């Protein structure tokens, strides 16, 4: 076996630790199982599966606003002080 080191967010580490304690297994076993499952889903015959279509961010639909309300640095204050202004969501 090869020894390795991981850096995890505290919340993910906590979840993994709780799971390991519940199942009475080591953290190493939790990570080995997780990586094996990931590899079964994303790797076939030694090749990493990639989507056939390159991911694109979703297209933003029209909000109906006449201008971007966030261009003003005080937009939060003005949003609550003047809810009836033209082109700003109330």
LUMKELUM-552527 format. One record per residue: x, y, z of N, C-alpha, C, O in turn. Coordinates in steps of 0.02 Angstrom, whole numbers. Layout:
BEGIN
R    n.x    n.y    n.z   ca.x   ca.y   ca.z    c.x    c.y    c.z    o.x    o.y    o.z
R      X      Y      Z      X      Y      Z      X      Y      Z      X      Y      Z
...
***
This chain:
BEGIN
R    n.x    n.y    n.z   ca.x   ca.y   ca.z    c.x    c.y    c.z    o.x    o.y    o.z
R     41    -59      0      0      0      0     44     62      0    100     62     24
R     15    116    -28     48    180    -29     17    225     23    -45    228     29
R     58    260     58     33    307    109     23    374     75     64    396     34
R    -32    408     92    -46    473     63    -75    519    116    -91    497    171
R    -82    582     99   -108    631    145   -164    670    110   -158    687     51
R   -219    684    146   -275    720    118   -289    783    159   -278    784    220
R   -312    834    126   -337    893    162   -411    897    148   -432    898     90
R   -451    899    201   -524    899    195   -553    958    233   -525    981    282
R   -610    983    209   -646   1032    249   -666   1000    315   -679    940    318
R   -669   1040    368   -686   1014    434   -753    977    434   -760    925    466
R   -802   1003    398   -868    971    398   -866    902    366   -897    855    391
R   -828    895    310   -822    830    277   -784    781    321   -803    722    326
R   -731    805    353   -694    762    399   -739    738    456   -738    679    474
R   -779    783    483   -824    765    538   -874    712    517   -888    666    555
R   -901    719    457   -949    670    431   -915    602    423   -943    550    442
R   -855    602    394   -819    539    384   -801    507    450   -807    447    458
R   -780    547    498   -762    522    565   -823    491    599   -818    437    628
R   -880    525    596   -941    499    626   -961    433    594   -981    386    628
R   -955    429    528   -972    368    492   -925    311    512   -947    255    524
R   -860    326    515   -812    275    535   -826    250    606   -824    190    618
R   -840    295    651   -856    275    720   -919    232    722   -921    182    758
R   -970    252    685  -1033    215    684  -1023    144    657  -1049     96    685
R   -984    139    602   -972     74    571   -916     35    604   -904    -24    588
R   -881     67    651   -824     38    686   -770     15    638   -744    -40    641
R   -753     61    592   -699     50    544   -652    109    547   -668    161    575
R   -594    101    517   -545    155    518   -563    209    466   -600    196    418
R   -535    268    476   -544    321    428   -514    301    361   -542    317    308
R   -458    266    362   -427    243    300   -475    199    261   -479    204    199
R   -511    155    295   -559    112    262   -617    152    231   -640    137    176
R   -639    204    266   -691    247    238   -667    278    173   -703    278    123
R   -606    305    173   -580    338    113   -566    287     57   -580    302     -2
R   -540    229     73   -529    178     21   -595    159    -11   -600    154    -72
R   -647    148     30   -712    129      2   -741    184    -42   -769    171    -95
R   -734    247    -19   -761    303    -57   -725    309   -125   -757    321   -176
R   -659    302   -125   -621    308   -187   -637    250   -234   -643    261   -294
R   -643    190   -207   -661    133   -249   -730    143   -282   -738    129   -341
R   -778    169   -243   -845    181   -271   -841    235   -325   -872    228   -378
R   -804    288   -313   -796    342   -361   -765    315   -426   -787    332   -481
R   -714    274   -419   -680    247   -478   -726    200   -518   -722    198   -579
R   -769    162   -484   -816    119   -519   -864    160   -561   -885    138   -615
R   -883    219   -538   -930    261   -573   -897    299   -630   -926    308   -683
R   -835    323   -619   -804    370   -666   -749    341   -709   -723    376   -753
R   -730    279   -699   -676    250   -739   -699    183   -768   -725    141   -733
R   -688    174   -834   -705    111   -867   -644     87   -905   -616    125   -946
R   -622     26   -893   -564     -3   -927   -503     42   -924   -466     47   -974
R   -492     75   -868   -433    117   -860   -440    187   -887   -394    227   -881
R   -496    203   -918   -505    269   -947   -555    308   -906   -608    283   -886
R   -538    370   -893   -583    414   -855   -640    434   -902   -628    457   -957
R   -701    426   -877   -759    445   -917   -765    521   -918   -761    554   -865
R   -775    549   -976   -786    621   -982   -852    632  -1018   -871    591  -1060
R   -886    685  -1002   -948    698  -1037   -937    709  -1111   -885    737  -1131
R   -984    688  -1153   -978    697  -1225   -985    770  -1245   -956    792  -1295
R  -1022    808  -1206  -1032    878  -1219   -998    918  -1165  -1007    905  -1106
R   -959    967  -1185   -925   1009  -1136   -977   1049  -1097  -1023   1077  -1126
R   -969   1050  -1030  -1016   1086   -988  -1015   1160  -1002   -961   1190  -1010
R  -1073   1189  -1005  -1080   1261  -1014  -1124   1287   -958  -1171   1253   -937
R  -1110   1347   -933  -1154   1375   -881  -1223   1388   -911  -1230   1400   -971
R  -1275   1385   -869  -1342   1397   -896  -1349   1468   -922  -1316   1515   -897
R  -1391   1476   -971  -1403   1542  -1000  -1451   1579   -954  -1502   1552   -932
R  -1434   1640   -939  -1475   1682   -895  -1535   1707   -933  -1529   1737   -987
R  -1593   1694   -906  -1653   1719   -939  -1664   1792   -919  -1636   1815   -870
R  -1704   1826   -957  -1716   1897   -945  -1753   1906   -879  -1802   1871   -865
R  -1730   1954   -840  -1764   1970   -777  -1814   2025   -785  -1853   2039   -740
R  -1814   2057   -842  -1859   2113   -855  -1834   2179   -826  -1868   2230   -833
R  -1776   2179   -796  -1749   2241   -768  -1720   2284   -823  -1693   2258   -872
R  -1726   2348   -816  -1699   2395   -866  -1625   2408   -856  -1590   2428   -902
R  -1601   2397   -794  -1530   2406   -780  -1511   2359   -723  -1553   2332   -688
R  -1447   2349   -715  -1421   2305   -663  -1423   2341   -596  -1388   2391   -588
R  -1464   2318   -548  -1469   2354   -484  -1406   2347   -441  -1398   2384   -392
R  -1361   2302   -458  -1302   2290   -416  -1242   2332   -436  -1189   2326   -405
R  -1249   2375   -487  -1194   2418   -506  -1183   2474   -455  -1128   2501   -451
R  -1234   2490   -417  -1229   2541   -365  -1202   2508   -302  -1231   2458   -279
R  -1148   2535   -273  -1118   2503   -214  -1164   2504   -153  -1154   2465   -106
R  -1214   2547   -152  -1262   2550    -96  -1328   2517   -113  -1380   2536    -88
R  -1325   2466   -156  -1387   2435   -180  -1428   2404   -124  -1490   2404   -128
R  -1397   2378    -72  -1435   2347    -18  -1478   2399     18  -1537   2387     31
R  -1448   2456     35  -1484   2509     69  -1541   2535     26  -1597   2543     50
R  -1527   2548    -37  -1577   2576    -81  -1633   2527    -96  -1690   2547   -109
R  -1618   2464    -95  -1669   2413   -108  -1724   2416    -55  -1783   2409    -71
R  -1704   2427      8  -1753   2429     62  -1783   2499     72  -1840   2505     95
R  -1746   2550     56  -1771   2618     66  -1819   2640     10  -1865   2678     23
R  -1807   2617    -51  -1847   2639   -108  -1872   2578   -147  -1848   2566   -203
R  -1918   2539   -120  -1940   2478   -154  -1979   2490   -218  -1986   2443   -258
R  -2004   2548   -230  -2044   2561   -289  -2005   2589   -348  -2035   2606   -399
R  -1938   2593   -342  -1899   2620   -396  -1906   2579   -459  -1915   2518   -456
R  -1904   2611   -516  -1911   2578   -580  -1852   2531   -593  -1794   2550   -585
R  -1867   2470   -612  -1816   2423   -632  -1783   2387   -575  -1734   2351   -587
R  -1806   2394   -513  -1775   2360   -457  -1827   2314   -425  -1883   2334   -413
R  -1806   2254   -413  -1851   2205   -382  -1865   2224   -310  -1819   2240   -273
R  -1927   2224   -290  -1945   2241   -221  -1956   2178   -180  -1972   2183   -121
***
